[in-house]
Amino acid sequence: MTIAPPPPAAWDGLAALKPDLESFLAARSRDRHAIEDAIQECFIRAARSRSGLERPEALRGWLRRIGLNALADVHRKRRRTTEPLPENEADEPASPLPPPEDLCDEVEVRCLRRTVGVSRARHLLDLALERLPTADRYALVSVYLEGDSREAVAHRLGLDLELFKVRLYRARTKLRRALRHELGLAS
C-alpha cells in the first residue's frame, strides 16, 4: 500500500518554523541526530495531516506538539535498537578499521545486531540497495557513498533542501527495512 504524498501547499510555512522547532526540541534533548530525525518526521506528519489543522494561527504550537511526539518516538526506537556492550568490551577503546582494500572475510562487522563478514555485509547491502526505488537509491549513494553534499544533490533533483532531507530520512528507513529483509533471507 502506498501513501499519496501530501499536496505542495501542505508544506507552506513549515520550513520557516524549523529554527523555532529546533531550539524547542534542543531544550528537551542533547542528541543532535535525534533532534534532526524528529524534525524531519515532524514535517512529514504535519504535511500529511495539515488539512486537520482548524486554526492556521495555531501552526507553531501544533508543530511543537508533533515535534515532541516525534522526538519521543525517535528516542524510543533508539532505546529498543541500542545494545549494551559486554563488560570486557566497554573499557577497551575502539580500534579503527583498516582501509577497505585491506578488508577480507576474516574481518566482521555489526549489521543490525548481527555479526557478519565484511564481504557478506557488502553483498547484503548491495541487495538491499537494489530493492529500493531508483530515486531513494540515488539519494543514498550520492550523499553517503559519493560524499556529495545534501545541498548539491537537492539542487540536482530540483528539490527544496528541507524536502530532500525528509526524502533522505525516508530512504534510510527503507534501506534499513530492506537490509533486515536481506539478513532474514540470509539466515
Buried (B, 14 or more C-beta within 10 A) or exposed (E): EEEEEBEEEBBEBBEEBBEEBBEBBEEBBEBEEBBBBBBBBBBBBBBBEBEEBEEEEEBBEBBBEBBBBBBBBBBEEEEEEEEEEEEEEEEEEEEEEEEEEEBEEEEEBEBBEBEBBBEBBBBBBEBBBEBBEEEBBBBBBBBEEEEBEBEEBBEEBEBBBBBBBBBBBBBBEBBEEBBBBBBEEEE
